[in-house]
């Protein structure tokens, strides 16, 4: 298993996706995933296609979630957004996560996760 698969599996097997999954620091996990992607020459963006979302969907969905959730440039969520921005750049026509796809599922899970961490 390469570093990207390992980092993505840590996220998909966490309490972000599973009720009894291991608790993670979402922003830190996103940063580690982005670092692994940047260090890998060839990335399988369809990784996880039989689950809730693919790697590509997660990157896009978490980008939109972090863009809404960060509390300013000195927060972990903003740092995660910065790392995501090195990998994913939405088109000028993008208004957010695409509905009815894995990208939206990832977006909703990240937002709900952050809300539950604050509550």
Secondary structure as UniProt FT lines:
FT   HELIX           3..12
FT   TURN            15..17
FT   TURN            19..20
FT   HELIX           26..38
FT   TURN            45..50
FT   HELIX           55..69
FT   TURN            73..74
FT   HELIX           76..87
FT   TURN            92..93
FT   HELIX           102..118
//
